[in-house]
Amino acid sequence: MARNESEEKKKVKPGKEHLILCEGKDEWSFLVTYLNSPALSDIPKLSTVIQVEDFGGNSNLKKQLELWTKAPGFDGLKSLIVVRDAETNAEGAQQSIIHAFGAANLPQPSSPCQLMQSDSLTTGFILFPACNNTLTNGTLEDLCLSILEDTDNQALQEINSFLAGIKEKGLRTFPREFKTKVHTYLSITDKYVSLKIGEAAKAGAFDWTSNKLQSLRDFFINMVKQSD
């Protein structure tokens, strides 16, 4: 067996009743920090029964789901949720996840935030940045930017003006402007300078009580409640 395949299988081990597979280390850090945040302190059960694992890039999801279904202890899972970015094609992201569930012979939810229940397992998926049942292009960075806009809008207005001036003078272009805005904000805040999104989440950069996270909170609560 190839070394990388062996290492992958070592990571595939259900340890709790509910499993979230997410896209990348930043999403992993963001979700773990959120589940353990004071905003969810009134529901301490979430952080103790939900396991969060990074499935890597989106092209890895199908293979990862198949590996998890064959892992010892998988039969004990009550729910399995996929979380990834919608990126530039939310419809395509949705179809990719549905296809991956089907390829692994798992129940196929038809839209974001829908919980599909079978006799033994509940499945579902969330797309950043919307975190609800709408199909909205974007990423975790878009969600983080919308949270920051509520908590420090004046600083972000100044950042917007600065970036607009840079573009008008032809000094730079910003193909992923939302990412540029978020990382510029982090760079001008001493506590968060040089941090990646996941690291900034751990350091307290985002307001976990933001109403932009309400649908995510509700989904996690329903996920645990419906599959109990």
N, C-alpha and C positions, 0 to 999 in steps of 0.2 A: 504493500500500500504506500502510495506517495506520502511524503512527510506532510505536505500541506493538507491533504485529505484527512490524514490521521489527526492533525491539530484541529481541523474543523469539527470532527466527530467528538473530540474531547470537550469542546465548548457546548455541544448540543446535549443538554441535560436539564429536563424540567425539574425545578426545585420548589415551585409554589403552585397554587391552584390555577392561577391566571397568568397568561404569558403575552407580553407585547414584544413583537419583533419590529425594530425600527431601523431606519436608513442612516447608518453612520454614527460616529462617536459623538458628534455635536447633539444629534437628536437624543442619543442615549443619555448624555449628561443632562440635557434640558428636561427630559421626562422623569428621570430618577430624582432630580432636584425638586421638580414640581410635586411629585408624589409624596415627597418628604417635607414639603414646605408648610409653614404655619397656616397657609390658606386652606390646607386640607387637614388641619389638626383636629377638626371636629369629626373626621372620618379616619381615624388612625388605622383602620383595617386595610385601607388601600395599599399602604406602603409595606404591609406585612404579608399580603397575599398575592401581590402582583410582581412578577419577575419581568425585567426589561432586558432584552438582548439585542445586540447590533447585528443585523443580517448583512451588513456591508453595502455594496452598491446595488442599485435596482436590478441589474442583470443577474444578481445572485439570489433573488428572492425565491424563484421557483425551486432551485436546488436546495436552498435552506429549508423551505417548507417540507420538502420530501425527506430531508434528513431528520427533521424534528418528528415527523410522523412515525419514523422507525426507531426513535430513541427510547431506551428503557424509561418507563414512567410516563410516557406520553398519554397513555390511557387514563391516567389520573387527572389530566388537565380538564378544567371546566370551561375555559375560554381561551381563544387565541386571536389576537388582534394585530393587524399590520398598520404601521404608521410610516408614511413617507411624504416627500414633497410632491406637490402637483407639477412643479416646474412650469414649462411653457405650454403644456398640453394636459390639462386636468382630465379631459375625457380619455386620453390615451393612458394616463396613469391609472385611472379607474379600471379600464379594461385589462391592463397588465396585471393588476392585483387579482381581479376576478379570475382571469385565466390561470394564474399561479395557484390559487385555491383549488380550482378544478383539477389541475394537473396532479395535485397532491391528494385528490379524492376527499377534499374537505368541503363543507357547506359553503356555497358561494353567495355572499351578500351582494345585492345588485347596485348599491349606492353607498356613499360615505355615511357613517354614523348609523347604518342599519345593522342590527344584530340578527344574525341568522342562526336559529337554534335547531339542533338535531337532538337525537336521544341522549347523546353523551357529550356533545361539544357545542359551544357557542362561538361563532366567528364574526368578525367585522373588520372595518378598516377606517382610518382617519387620514385625510389629506391636509397637510399644511399648505397655505396659511389659514384657510377658512375654519377648519376644525368643526364643520357642521355638514349638513346634507347638500350644500351647494357645491358646484364645480367651479373653483376659482383658481386660476393660474397663480403660481408663486411658490415660495419656499418658507422654511422656518425663519429665515432672516426677515421676510416680509411680516410675519407674525410678530417677531421681536420689535421691528420698527414701529408697528401699530401700537404696541404696548408702550414704547418709549414716547410716542407722540402724545399719549395721554398723561404721562408723568413729567415730561420735560420738553414741552412743545417749543418753548422759546429758543432753547439751544438748537433744536432741530431746524427751526426756521432760519437761524443763522447759518447752519450747515448747508441748507438748501440754497441760500443766497451765494455762499462761497462756491459751491459746486457749479451753480449756474454761471457765475462769472468766469470760472475756469473754462467752461465749455464755450461760452461766447467769444473768448479770446483765442479759441482754437488750441489751447494748451494741452487739453486732455479730452478723451471721450470716455464714457462710462457705460459699457454694454450691460453691466449688472448694477445699475445705479442704487437699487435698494440695498445691496451688499455694501457698496461704497459708503452709503449714508450710515448704516449701522456701525461699520468698523471705524468710520471717522468719529462718530459719537464716542465709541469706546476709547479711541486714541486720545481724545481731549479730556478724558476723565481719568484722573491719576490712578484711581483704584482698579480700573479695568484696562489700562493701556497695554497693548500687545496680546490681550487675551482673545482666544477664539470664542465663538458663541457659547459652546458648552461650558467652557471655563468661566465665561462671564456670568452665565446662569448660576453656577455654583457660588460665585463671588457676590451674588445679590444684585445684579444689574437690572433685573426685571421684576415688576410688581406682580406677584403671583395672585393677588386678589383682583387683577384687572378683569373687567367684563369681557375682554377679548378671549379670555380662557374659560368662560362660563360653560360653553358648549362642550369643551374638552372635559371639564369637571363632571358635567352631567353624564357624558358618555361613559366615563370610567365607573361612576357610581352605578349606572344601569347595567354595565357589563358584569359587575360583581353581583348585583342584586338579582338579575334575571337568571344567572347561571347557578345560583345557590339552590 
